[in-house]
Amino acid sequence: MDSRLEELKDALLSAVEGMSSEQLRRHAPGKWCAGEILEHLDLTYTGTIKGFEKVLAAGKPLATRPNVRQHLRRFVVVGLGHMPEGRKAPAYTVPKGLPPESVRDELGGRIAAMDAVITQCESRFGGDVRLLDHPILGPLTGAQWRKFHFVHAMHHRRQLMRLKGAME
């Protein structure tokens, strides 16, 4: 697995290590609990897997031309490694209430599956080719997709660490 995604997996799992089922479900009013944060991340990985599977099925990259706004957003997130605060999650990444223990236990496998399908597309179409559009950042290469997921996960890891710290 890609070293950045391996680091992402380890960081997320260590952030919730030792949390009980009740702690994974505890949250402040209007905020996501640790389990919901993990489910949100898992949904983004599942979405990426499905997107890259569509690239493979089409037999060609599905990336479009980026617009100026997408260039700027991609520079901030992928280039600078900064995930802006306060963005509302796209509807398909909003937690649906899956058991947090199941999501936690399957997270490492989902990250590995995502890396595998990205690698498969890179092998087939090239590592420098924009392969698939991100809904906010626009067209990304495989490496940029991995960097996005790393930055996004580290953003949520900070939230997980705050939740965990508040329970101690």
N, C-alpha and C positions, 0 to 999 in steps of 0.2 A: 504494500500500500504506500501511496505517496506520503512522505515524511510529515508534511504539513497536516494532512488529514489524520495521520496517526496521532500527532500532537493534539489535534482537535478532539479526537475520540477520548484520549487519555484525560484531557483537561475537563471535558464534560462529565465523564464518569467519576473523576476524583471530586468534582464539585458537589456531587450528590451522594458520595460514598458515606455510608453510615446513617443516612436519613431513613427514618421509618416510613411506613406507608402513610401514616397520619401526617408526618412532616412533609412528605411529597405533595400532599393535598392541601396543606394550610396556606392561606393567602389573605392579604388585606383586601377589603372591599374594592371591587373594580380592578384589581390587579390579578395577574396570572400567578398561580402557584408553581412550584418547581416542576411538578409533573406536567403541567400545561406548557411550560417553557420547553421541556424536553419533547413533548408531542408536537409543538410548533416546529422545532428544529427537524424532527423526524419527517414531518409533512413536507418541509422544504427539500429534504434529501429524496423523498419519494417522488416529488414533482420533477426534480432534476433527472432522476433515473428514467422516468416516463418520457421526458423531453428528449433525452439522448437515445432512448429506444426508438423514438420516432425518427431521429436522424438516421439511425441504422436502417430502419424499415424503408425510408425514402431513398436511401443510397446516396445521399448528398447532404451537405450542411444545410440547415434551415435558418441560418442567420440572415437578417436583413441589414440594410444600411443604417448606421447609427445617426441619430440627430444630435444637435448641439447639446441639448439637455442631457441626453444619455452619455455623451462624451464627458461632460462635467461630472455627472454622478459616478461614472465608472472611475474617473481619475480620483475622486475623493475616497471611494470605498476600496477599489482594487489598487490604485496607485499609492495613495497615502495610508491605506489601512485603517480608515476611520469610518465607523458606522454612525451616521447621524441619529440622535435621540428623537423620540417622539413620533416616528412614522407608524402609521397604522398598518398592521399586517394585512396582506391580501387575503381575501375571504377564504380561499382554498388552503391557507396555512393557519387558519384559526383553529385552536384545539377543539376537538369534538367530544372529549370526555373519556378517552381510552384509559384503561388502567395504567397508572404511571409506572408500576413495576414492570409491566410487559414492555412498555416503550423503552424504559431504561435498559432492559435486558436485550432488546433487539437493536439498539442504537448502533453498536459497533458493527454488526453485520450489515446494517443499512448503509453505513458510511463506506464500508469495504465494497459493497455492491455498486454504490455510486462511483467510486473511484475506478472500478473495473469497467463500467460502461463508458466513462469518460476516456479511459485509456484505449478502449477498443475503437472509439471514434477517432481519437488522435492517430492511432496506428493506420486507420483506413483512409483518413482525409488529410492528415498532416498536423503537426503540433502547433504551427503558427496560424492555422486557419480558424477564423471565427465560426464556431459550429452551431450555436444555438442562442436565441435571444433570452436574456433575463427580462422579466416583466418591467423592471424599473431601470436597470443599467444598460439594457440593449444587448447587442451581439457580443458574445464573449468567446474566447478560446478556451480550451480545456484547462489550461493553467490559470486563467482568469476566473473560471468557475470555481476551481479549488480555492483560490485566494479569497473570493467572495465568501464561500462557505466558512473558511477559517475566520475571517473578520467578523462575520455574522455570529458565529458560535462564540467567539471571545467576548463579543458584546453581551450576549445572553449569559455567558459564564459569570460575568461580573454580577449580574442580577441573581444568579443561583447562589453565588458566594454570599451576597448580602442576605438572602433569605436564610441560608444555612447559619450564618453568623447571628442573626436575630433569634434563632432558636436555641442557641447555646447558652 
